[in-house]
Amino acid sequence: MSATRRTLLGLGAGTAVLTLAGRVDAQTFPDKPIRMIIPFPPGGGADQWARIVASKLEKLLGQPIVFDYKPGATTIIGAEATARAPADGYTIHQMSSSAFAYMPNLRKVPYDPLASFVPLGSLGVTPMLLVANPKVPAKNVPELVAYAKANPGKLNCASAGVGSSHHLFGEFFKLRTGITMNHVPYKGAVQYIPDLIGGQVDLAVSTVHPAIPHLQSGKLRAIGVTSARRASVIPDVPTIAEQGVAGFDEKPWSLFVAPAGIPAEAQARLRAALRSTLEDPEIVTALRNAGVEEVGAVPVDKISELMRSELAKWGDVIRQAKITIDS
């Protein structure tokens, strides 16, 4: 055998070994637990959605999902933690519209809402609910508007923080109906629901699921759903649009993202696992029962486009409505 042929065969064998090694590395991800950052306190709607998704995701990935709760600053703290995390595929983030569309239009944030993250999948949209303490003398939108106009500045409305969807939807409701309400920011539903039940605050824009038990017990009263279509878990509650505020259709997005720059193999594995999870009929049913609609509706290659369009849309709306961080 000639030296040249021996050299070529040696190179071929080496190449085969390198290729095989590359395949093994791709196939062995993940080989340790994966952290999921939740930008809200434990016990709220976002926490429940994460646990539903993780129950399937853990089986597909063969590793536990460890929840890391980072509430505060209207989801900025959680988004910053994700942006600063190692880009190794072992940190994923359940991101809400607040982090990529609302807050960047209200204040300087310590991350780029588009460039700091890589999309992994769309969880879905979450219609919200305007709810009231039963002592508020209004059972629907027309009655609430009439009472608020007769008693300007008397009502206060809780939210999950300045710049949250809860806050902005409340501000839009005020603008569209011409009423005044005082804004009372909290860190999440877990904090404001007890105060709403106790009468320390009159109203709240809430994610649907945390409010349902209190609607059923009569401790809270549903006024209207913020999306154009009724929420499937509370089909008897009419939308705000149905009750005379034409065109009112507001619903925040929830996405799964990772720090920008994660390896292509990790990105592909996480995306595939999330897609399979969000196509599982049992997971879809569980999420819908927990208040999530349009589960996984946005293809992963369209998520960046969605994030860009939502950032631009809400920038225009916030400027036109003159909503500020002090609202």
URLIN-V306045 format. One record per residue. N is the residue number from 0. RES is the residue in three letters. PSI is psi as a letter, one per 40 degrees, with the letter a starting at -180 (999 if undefined). Layout:
# URLIN-V306045
<<N,RES,PSI> <N,RES,PSI>>
This chain:
# URLIN-V306045
<<0,MET,h> <1,SER,i> <2,ALA,d> <3,THR,d> <4,ARG,d> <5,ARG,d> <6,THR,d> <7,LEU,d> <8,LEU,d> <9,GLY,d> <10,LEU,d> <11,GLY,d> <12,ALA,d> <13,GLY,d> <14,THR,d> <15,ALA,d> <16,VAL,d> <17,LEU,d> <18,THR,d> <19,LEU,d> <20,ALA,d> <21,GLY,d> <22,ARG,d> <23,VAL,d> <24,ASP,d> <25,ALA,d> <26,GLN,d> <27,THR,e> <28,PHE,h> <29,PRO,i> <30,ASP,e> <31,LYS,i> <32,PRO,i> <33,ILE,h> <34,ARG,h> <35,MET,h> <36,ILE,h> <37,ILE,h> <38,PRO,f> <39,PHE,i> <40,PRO,i> <41,PRO,i> <42,GLY,e> <43,GLY,a> <44,GLY,d> <45,ALA,d> <46,ASP,d> <47,GLN,d> <48,TRP,d> <49,ALA,d> <50,ARG,d> <51,ILE,d> <52,VAL,d> <53,ALA,d> <54,SER,d> <55,LYS,d> <56,LEU,d> <57,GLU,d> <58,LYS,d> <59,LEU,d> <60,LEU,e> <61,GLY,f> <62,GLN,i> <63,PRO,i> <64,ILE,h> <65,VAL,h> <66,PHE,h> <67,ASP,h> <68,TYR,h> <69,LYS,g> <70,PRO,i> <71,GLY,i> <72,ALA,f> <73,THR,f> <74,THR,e> <75,ILE,d> <76,ILE,d> <77,GLY,d> <78,ALA,d> <79,GLU,d> <80,ALA,d> <81,THR,d> <82,ALA,d> <83,ARG,e> <84,ALA,i> <85,PRO,h> <86,ALA,g> <87,ASP,e> <88,GLY,e> <89,TYR,e> <90,THR,h> <91,ILE,i> <92,HIS,h> <93,GLN,g> <94,MET,h> <95,SER,i> <96,SER,d> <97,SER,d> <98,ALA,d> <99,PHE,e> <100,ALA,d> <101,TYR,c> <102,MET,d> <103,PRO,e> <104,ASN,e> <105,LEU,d> <106,ARG,i> <107,LYS,h> <108,VAL,i> <109,PRO,f> <110,TYR,i> <111,ASP,h> <112,PRO,e> <113,LEU,d> <114,ALA,e> <115,SER,e> <116,PHE,i> <117,VAL,h> <118,PRO,i> <119,LEU,d> <120,GLY,i> <121,SER,h> <122,LEU,d> <123,GLY,a> <124,VAL,i> <125,THR,g> <126,PRO,i> <127,MET,i> <128,LEU,h> <129,LEU,h> <130,VAL,i> <131,ALA,i> <132,ASN,h> <133,PRO,e> <134,LYS,e> <135,VAL,h> <136,PRO,f> <137,ALA,h> <138,LYS,e> <139,ASN,a> <140,VAL,d> <141,PRO,d> <142,GLU,d> <143,LEU,d> <144,VAL,d> <145,ALA,d> <146,TYR,d> <147,ALA,d> <148,LYS,d> <149,ALA,e> <150,ASN,g> <151,PRO,h> <152,GLY,e> <153,LYS,d> <154,LEU,i> <155,ASN,i> <156,CYS,h> <157,ALA,i> <158,SER,i> <159,ALA,e> <160,GLY,i> <161,VAL,h> <162,GLY,e> <163,SER,i> <164,SER,d> <165,HIS,d> <166,HIS,d> <167,LEU,d> <168,PHE,d> <169,GLY,d> <170,GLU,d> <171,PHE,d> <172,PHE,d> <173,LYS,d> <174,LEU,d> <175,ARG,d> <176,THR,e> <177,GLY,f> <178,ILE,i> <179,THR,h> <180,MET,i> <181,ASN,h> <182,HIS,h> <183,VAL,h> <184,PRO,i> <185,TYR,a> <186,LYS,e> <187,GLY,i> <188,ALA,d> <189,VAL,d> <190,GLN,d> <191,TYR,d> <192,ILE,d> <193,PRO,d> <194,ASP,d> <195,LEU,d> <196,ILE,d> <197,GLY,e> <198,GLY,e> <199,GLN,d> <200,VAL,i> <201,ASP,d> <202,LEU,i> <203,ALA,i> <204,VAL,h> <205,SER,i> <206,THR,i> <207,VAL,d> <208,HIS,d> <209,PRO,d> <210,ALA,d> <211,ILE,d> <212,PRO,d> <213,HIS,d> <214,LEU,d> <215,GLN,d> <216,SER,e> <217,GLY,e> <218,LYS,d> <219,LEU,i> <220,ARG,h> <221,ALA,h> <222,ILE,d> <223,GLY,i> <224,VAL,i> <225,THR,d> <226,SER,i> <227,ALA,d> <228,ARG,i> <229,ARG,i> <230,ALA,h> <231,SER,d> <232,VAL,e> <233,ILE,g> <234,PRO,e> <235,ASP,e> <236,VAL,h> <237,PRO,i> <238,THR,i> <239,ILE,d> <240,ALA,d> <241,GLU,d> <242,GLN,f> <243,GLY,e> <244,VAL,g> <245,ALA,h> <246,GLY,e> <247,PHE,h> <248,ASP,g> <249,GLU,h> <250,LYS,h> <251,PRO,i> <252,TRP,i> <253,SER,h> <254,LEU,i> <255,PHE,h> <256,VAL,i> <257,ALA,i> <258,PRO,i> <259,ALA,i> <260,GLY,e> <261,ILE,i> <262,PRO,i> <263,ALA,d> <264,GLU,d> <265,ALA,d> <266,GLN,d> <267,ALA,d> <268,ARG,d> <269,LEU,d> <270,ARG,d> <271,ALA,d> <272,ALA,d> <273,LEU,d> <274,ARG,d> <275,SER,d> <276,THR,d> <277,LEU,e> <278,GLU,e> <279,ASP,h> <280,PRO,d> <281,GLU,d> <282,ILE,d> <283,VAL,d> <284,THR,d> <285,ALA,d> <286,LEU,d> <287,ARG,d> <288,ASN,d> <289,ALA,e> <290,GLY,e> <291,VAL,h> <292,GLU,i> <293,GLU,f> <294,VAL,h> <295,GLY,f> <296,ALA,d> <297,VAL,h> <298,PRO,i> <299,VAL,d> <300,ASP,e> <301,LYS,e> <302,ILE,d> <303,SER,d> <304,GLU,d> <305,LEU,d> <306,MET,d> <307,ARG,d> <308,SER,d> <309,GLU,d> <310,LEU,d> <311,ALA,d> <312,LYS,d> <313,TRP,d> <314,GLY,d> <315,ASP,d> <316,VAL,d> <317,ILE,d> <318,ARG,d> <319,GLN,d> <320,ALA,e> <321,LYS,f> <322,ILE,h> <323,THR,i> <324,ILE,e> <325,ASP,e> <326,SER,999>>
